[in-house]
Each structure stands twice: as C-alpha cells, then as structure tokens.
Amino acid sequence: MLNAIRSKLKPVVTNNISSAATTATRHELSTATGSADAYWESVKHTHTVETVEPVDAAAVAKPEGFFRVVCISDTHSLTDKLVVPDGDLLVHAGDFSNKGSKADIVKFNEFLGRQPHKHKVVIAGNHDLTLDESNIEELREQFRCKDTETPAQLKALLTNCIYLEDALVEVEGFRIYGSPWTPYFFGWGFNLERGAPIRAKWDLIPNNVDILITHGPPVGYGDRTTGGNYAGCADLLEAIQSRIKPKLHVSGHIHEGAGLTRDEFGILYANASTCTHRYQPVLPAIVVDLPKKN
C-alpha cells in the first residue's frame, strides 16, 4: 500500500540539459518571480528527476564497506508506534513536534533514546517554532505557546542527538550540515522570504558537505503538493547543484512529496516525511547506503 501511495507522488523524468548560461538565468528567475511554480516550469526541461527505490532495510543487510543512513522527518509527536530500521546514522529533518511544546520535545528526545543507531542528527522544522530564536516572542503569541523556556533551554532538552541549526558536524568522516529554514509558509517558525533572505542561509553552507539536511526540499525534488503546486526552494536547488553537491540531501516538510529521487549530478534527494498529508505516521523511513569514507 505504501508503494502505491508513493507511486502517485513520483516526479517525472525530464531531460538533462545544463549550462552556465542557464544557471545564471535560473538564479535571476528565482529572485524575480518569487514563485516555485513559475521557476520550475521555466527550468524543468534542464533537469533530470529520476525515481530511486530506497534500500529495503528489512530484507537487505548493509553491504561491507558502506554506511547506512536512515532518514525520517515530520513525525509530529506521533512516534508512539513508529518502527525505525537500524543503521549507522539516524537523520530527522524537522517537525518532530506540533508547536514546539516542552512536552513534545521531551517525548521526542525519549523516542530518540530508544533508537539503536550509533549516531543521531536532528534539525528543527517550521512546527518546532519555539526553537526559532529570531522570532520567538511573535511566534509564542501567534500560536499561543504556554511554555516559558527560552529556545536555548528547549534545545538543551535534546540530549539524545546532535542538534544542528546552520551548523556542521563530522560523523565517521562524513561532513553533515543541517539548517531548519524554509520559504515563507503561513508564518510558522524558521520562515524566510524567497530570494535574498533565504539565500543568505544557503550561502552559509560550506563546500564539501556529504549529507545536507534542510527541513524543506529544493524545488522539483519532493516538493509537489496535493494541489499540484511546487513548494520547494529555487535558491536551495541552485546552491545544491552549482556548489555544495552533497551525496545525499534529506528533507521533509511537504508530506505528499515523500520519496527518493536523483538528479543529473547523481545527488540523491530524500523527502523523508513520516506523516502523510493527513498526518498519519505510516510512511516508512528512507534508507540509503553510502560508501564509507576512507
């Protein structure tokens, strides 16, 4: 059934035509239009979006010489019955809570503590709004948050993982960078306007990142909504493909975009949403085996 759900959400394979000239044009379009739909319509013929089947962790043992990455996202405090396959690294790409309450964060941290993975890396998402230091007072008032702890105090509750917020960590030779920001989305946490404001966050990402984690997907790769619109970030796609070029990009945010795709550069894009569009936590983790670092 889950494969049937995902088959309806797969992007199509488009042609691979790329050049420095089109890169410049794309960048201008991403700023000028402010629309993911308009941007993707104008550039989709230059991209390959290939559907890739994730590793079936229950049936396939990790090959020797590989590093198993288990990706989940958007669990929204619905982890009570969630079964996550084992691996070397567990990645959660944000929205582990509903509105960032202390109770939700404590519950999520306890869930992480029960997972067997040697390494666990977590970022926030727009629903984890009490962790957004840039806009905390307005968010607390808008979403009627009752907890009084500061974002720093709430982040300190995540003791069973490495929490990344515009930061880099190295795990067994893999350089992993995490960032929670998404293009403006109904005024939730970690929202920035398209164009220069959000591009400034992507400019912080260093080169030579192996695994990039952002809460929202780039445009064209796991970002299509049930209404047929594209909600991803054009500037994020530009940064990934023109400069960062990670082996794996992990996101969530757009639940109906869940799945694994690959572009013309061989970069894997995992939208690892666990919840469906109707907030049912039934989508399986996306598992990827990467060659170990020497």
Protein Blocks (a to p, Z undefined) as FASTA:
>chain_A
ZZmmmmmmpccdddddddfklmmmmmmmmmmnopaklmmmmmmmmpccdddddddfklmc
cdehiacddddehklopammpccdddfbdcdeejjbfnopaklmmmmmmmmmmpcbfbdc
ddddfklmmlmmklmmmmmmmnopabfbdfklmmmmmmmbccdehiaddeehiacdddfb
dcdehhiahiacehjllmmmmmmpcghifbdcdfbdcehiapacfkopafbdfklmmmmm
mmnopabdcdehjlmlgccdddfkopacddfbfbdfkopafbccddddddddZZ
